[in-house]
């Protein structure tokens, strides 16, 4: 982040706006809405500013800027068309530590003015750090349509009951769970529909009947998809936002982990081949123990938890110990990576079936049914197969597959780090030696790979930023 997003209390505080034109008028309006006492310093002012002065809403100092004007000032906004004057304001503000904003010059600002969604007392602010104010306004316009006006009334209702809830629940986690249920349930629906009195009745009843949750928690087994956060399901995101604890894998994208609650405890249990941060049996026990402590636990896995994600082993333990759990499927790597690489896994002219295969078995071997995998007119997708690629290519050819069979390697598919390497069973080893693809890399073998060049649509931006944190799905 280039700027720390904060909300500043300026109620009754002196705020200075240098300049009196149309741009200054907009800034003055925002400061007045936030309760600031505005002083305008400018030898000339627009009709709109003059009207505010005549209405005793702002104070006008009819002269040029002076450094002494900052005395007792909470913040200052430079909104003139004179770069030299703006620079003087910035220098003076920086000397005395006063927050300063220069309109349309973010490089000079110690704070910037975001686009605002006002549902007072709920305020949402959107900023691009000055890179594109127009984009910020477009995002704000979209959020305006998604955030009902009733959220302000809902916040007021919550404020009225805040102390009562605090007295009812001494434990922070119990309070948060209570509010989670209230703000997403019947009380909120009644507020949004304008039935405030009925909402208060339901709220009082819920508070009276609520009990601290000292019992069993719950585990949400969440498929995080192949990497692109936009491929998460709505349900997955809701569970991620409710969790007290997040237990995550090596190949869950950073951007997806960051979508969990900020105050949730995060526990990394990632596994690489021959290097396990935590053995699977310990992960199973960890999930059970956390749930028994009353925690809501998200077990966040790359791809889909039931496709080479060992999710079945984890919920088997939970079921044996009587712990409630839910499974939220995700887009598996084969579907996501193939789609973003422009490779249809099935196609009437090329493949009538698709087979998902793990690149290594529990004992580390690759004792697969090679005769079945060598059948024509199918697509084979290998998860976790990069290290065993020489065995894969040798065995398929030994069982009758042509050396010219197309092969694609999709590295970090669906993310901005995606790279696709194509070759054949005969040439792919040389390509790997030259390009050195890194996990997670998915292997797709079949004639459908020929369509990649024609159907490839995703063009990731060039970046060296790593996208994955310490999962095991590939």
N, C-alpha and C positions, 0 to 999 in steps of 0.2 A: 504494500500500500504506500502510495506517495503522500497521502493525507490521512490523519487519524479522524474518523467520523465521530464527532461529539455534538452534544446539544448544549448551547450556552444560555444561561439564565440572564436576560437583560431587563427584567421587570424593574421599571423605575430608574434604570441606569442611563447615564448620558452617553449617547452615541452620536458620532460626528459623521456627516456626509459632506465631502468636499466636492462642490459642483452643484449646479442647479438646473440641469437640462432634463430631457426625457428619461435617460438612463438613471440619473439620480432619483427621479421620481419613483421608479420601480423599486429601488433599494429602500427608499424612505418608507414606502408602503409596507414592505416586509418588516422593517424594524418597528413600525408602529403596531403592526399586528402582534408582534412578540412582546409588546409592552414597553418598548424603549422610549426614552425621552430624546427626541432627535433635534440636533442643531445642524443647520445647513450653513456652510461657509462658502459664499460665492458673491462676487459683485453683481451678478445677474442671475435671475431665476426665471423658470418657465411659468406660464399662467397656472399650471397645475400646482406647482410648488407654492406660488403666491397665494393660491386659494387655501392651501394648508396653513400657511402663515396667518392669513386673515382669520381663519377659524381657530386660531390658538392651538393648533395641533403640533406645530413645529416652531422652533426658534430660528430666525434668520439673522446671520451676521453678515452685513453688507460690505464685505472687503475680501481681499485675497488671503490665502492661507498663511498662518504663522505657527511656528513650532509650539508656542505657548498654549495654543488651542487644545493641546492634548491633555492638559492638566485636568484630572478627575474624569477622564474619558474611559469608558469600558471597551470601546472598539471604534475603529475609524474605517470609512470606505472612501476611496478616491475614485470619483466618477467624473473626472474632467477629460476634455479632449487634448489637454496640454501634457505631453509626456514629461516635461521638466517639472511641472507642478506635482504630478503623480509621484515622481521620483523623490521629491522633497518630503512628501507625506510619508512615504515608505521609510526613508532614512530616519525621520524623526520618530516614527512609531517603533522601529527596530531598536533605537537607542533606549527607549523607556519601556520596552517590552509590551507595548500595546498591540493587540491583534489588529492586523491591517489587511484590507482587501482592495485590490485594484481591478476595476472592471475590465474583463477580457485580457488580463495579463497575469495568468496564474503563476508565472515564474517569479513575480514580485510579491505574491500573496503569502501571508502566514496562515490565512484561512480562506476558504472559497465558499461561495454561496451555491448550494445544491438546488436542483429542482425538487419541489416540495409537494407531497400529497398530504393535505390537511384534513384530518378527521379528529380534530381536537377532542380530548387530550391525546389522541393517537396521531403521531406525526411520522411520516416516512419520507426519507430524503434520498435522492439519487444523484450521484456525481460521477463524472468521467475524469475527474482531476483536471478539468480545463481542456482536455483533449478534444472533446466534441460536445459543447452545450446543446446542440440540436439533438444529438443522440440521447442525451440525458432527458430532454423534454419528451422525446418519443417513448422512452421507457416509462416516464412518469404518466404519460397519457394511457399507456397500456395498463399500468397499475391502478389508475383511477377507475378503470372499468372492472377491475378484479376485487377492489376493496370497497365493500358497501359502506354507505354513509353511517349505517347503524353501528359500526365499530367504535365510533366516538361515544355513543350512548352505552355500549357494552363496557367500555373502559370506565366510564363514570359509575356504572353499577358495581363493577369490581372494586373501585376505590371506596365506595360506601361500605362494602362488606370486608374490606381488607383486614381491619383490626380484629373483627369477629373470627375470621378464618385463622388468623395468627394465634388467637387465644385457643381456638379449638385444636389446632395442630401445632405442637411444639417442634416437631421434626420437619426440616425443610423439604425433604423428599415427599412426605405425606401432603404438605401444603401444595407442592407443585402438581402432584397427581390429582388432587381435588380440583385445582384450577384447570388442569387439562380437560377433565371431564365436563366441568361447568362451561368453559368457553368454547367447547365443541359440541355441546349437547342441547337439550331442550331450552335451557335458559337463553342461550345465544339465539336460537331460532325465534323465540318470542320477542327478543329485543329487535332483531332484524325486521320482524313483521309489524313492529310498532306497538306491541302489547307489553308496555313497561310494567304496569301494575301486576299483570299475571307473571311476568318474569321475576319480579321481586318475591311473589308468593312461592314460586317454584324454588328460587334460590334459598329462601329461609327454610323450606322443607328439606332441601338437600343438605344444608348445613346442619340441621337438627339431627338428621338420620345418619350422617357420615361418621365413620369411625376410623381412627388411625390404622393404617395398613401395616400390621406387624406380621402378616402371614406370608403366603407363598407369592413369589414374583412370577415372571413369565419370560420365555425366550422366543425371540423372533428370528427365525433363520431366513436371512434376506439375501437374495441374489442381486449383486451389485452390477451385473452386466459386464460387457467386455472392456469398458473403459470410458466411453462417452457418457457424461452425467445425464444428457438428454434422453438416454435410453432407459433410465430408471423408471419403474412403475410408480404411479401416484401412491399406492399402498406402501411400497417400500419406503418412500420418502416420509410418509406419515409415521411409520414405525421408527425410522431413524431419528425423527424429531422427538419421539416419546421416550427414548431409551435413557436409562440411568448409566448404563455401561455399554461400550461398543467394543466387541472383540473382533479384530479384523485381520485379514490375510495379506500376504506379500504383494499380490497382484491386484489389489483394489486401488483404483486410481486415487491420487491425492485429492483431486477435486471432489470425489465422491465421499471420501472420509471427512472432508471439510463441511459436508452438508449435514453431518450429524450435529446434535446439540452441542453448543460451545462448552457448556459446563458438564457434559457427560464425561465419565472416566473412559479413557481409551487404552485398550490392552492389545499389544501386537503379539500375534502368535504365528507369524508367517513361517512357511517352510519352503526351502529350496531342496533340490535333489541332494541327498546326503548331508543336509545341514538344516536341522529342525530347531527353530527357536523354542518350541514347546512340543513334546510328543503328542500324538493324537489322543492318546488315553488321558493325558493331563488336561487337554482342551475340553474333552467330554466332562471330566470331573469339575473343571473350572466353571463351565456353564451351569451345571447342576448346583454347585455351591453358591454362586451368585444369586440364582433364582430363589434358593432356600433362604437367603438373607433378605428376601423381599424386593430384589432389584428387577427392573425391566431391562432385559439384556438383548441387544441386537448382535447376532452373530453374522457379521458382514463378510460375504464371500464373493470373489470374482465370478463372473458368468452366472450360471444357474447352480444352486447348491446340490442338486440331485444328479448333475452330469459331471462325473469325475471330481466332485467337490467334497466327497466324504460326508455330505450332509446326512445321509441315512444312518451312518454310524453315530453321529452326534445326537440325533433325535431318538435313536434306539436307547441310548443311555437315559435320556430325559424321560422317555416313556416308562422305562423300568423303575425309575424313582418317583413316578407320579407327578412330574413337573409339567405344567401347562406350556404348550408351545404352538407356534404358528409357522407355516412355511410360506414365504413370499417368493415365488419363482422369478428368475431374471432371464434376460436374453443370453443364451449360451454363446460361448466364444465362436463356435462354428457358424452360427447364424449371423452374428454381428460382424465378425471379421470378413466372412465371405461376401456379405452384402456391401460393406464399405470398400471391398476390393473389386467389386463388379463381377463376382464369380457366382452365378446361380448354382446352388448345390444340386438341383435337379433341373433337367431340361429335356423336352420330348425327343430332341435329336441326339442327345449325348448321354444322359444318365437317367434311369428310371428308379433309382434307389440311392440312398446315402447311408453310410455307416460311420459312426463315431467310434474311435478307438483310442485307448490310452497308450501313450508311448512307452510306459514301463509298468510292470505289474508290482504287486505288493512286495514280492521278494527281489525286485530289481531286475527281473528277467524280461524278455520280450517273446515269450512262448505263446504266440498268437496263432489263430486259425488262418494260416497263410493261403490255403486253398480257397477258402471262402472270400478272403480279401482280394484274391486274384481274378474273381469273376468279372466278366465284361459288363459294360454299360452301367457302371455304378461310380459314385464318388466316395472316396475315403478321406476322412478328416482325422488326423492324428493330433491329439492333445499331448503336451509334454514330450514331444518326439524329437526335438532338435538334437539332443545328444545321441539318440539312437538312430539318426537318419541313415548312416551307412548300413546298418542292419536292415532297415526298412527297404531301402532301394535294392539291396542284394537279394533279400528273400522274395520280394515281389517279382523280380526278374527270374529268379530261380524257379518260381511257380508259374511261369508262362506269360507274365505281363511284358509288353514290348518295352524295350529300352527307350523308345521315343514317347512313352506316355508322359503327358504334361504334368508338371509339379509346380505348385506355388507355395511360397513361404510368406506369411503375413505377420510382420513384426509389429507388436503393440497396436493391433487393429482397432479402428474406430476413434483413435486418439490423434492429437496433433503430431505424435511421433511415428505415425504409421508409415511403414515402408513395405513394398511388395516386390519379391524377387521371384522370377519365373524361369523355368528350365524344363528338363526332362529327367527321368530316372537315371539316365546316363550322365547328364551334365550337372545335376544339382549339387553334387558334392564339391565340385570345383567352384561353383558359385558361392557356396557357404564359406569355403576357404578364403575366397577373395573378399567377400562383403562382410563376413563376421557378424551375422545377425545375432541379436541378443534376445533372451527370454523377456517377455512371453512371445513366442513365435508359434503360430499355428501352421500345420502342414496340410495342404489340400492336394490330393492326387486324383486325376481323372480328366477326361476330355473336356469337361466344362471349363477347365483352366484356360482353354484357347479363347474363351470369350472375354477374358480380363481386359485385353488391350482395347477392345471395341466398347465394352460396357463400363469401364472404370469411370466413375463420376466424382469420387471424393478426392480432393486435392488438398491435403493437409498443409498448413503453413510451415515454412522451414524454421525449426527451432531446435535448440539443444537442451531445452528444459526437460528434466525427467518427469514423467507423468505418473509413475507408480511408486507406492510406498511399500515398505515391507508388508499373496493368495496362492494359491496352489493349483489353480484350475488349468494352467496351460502346460 
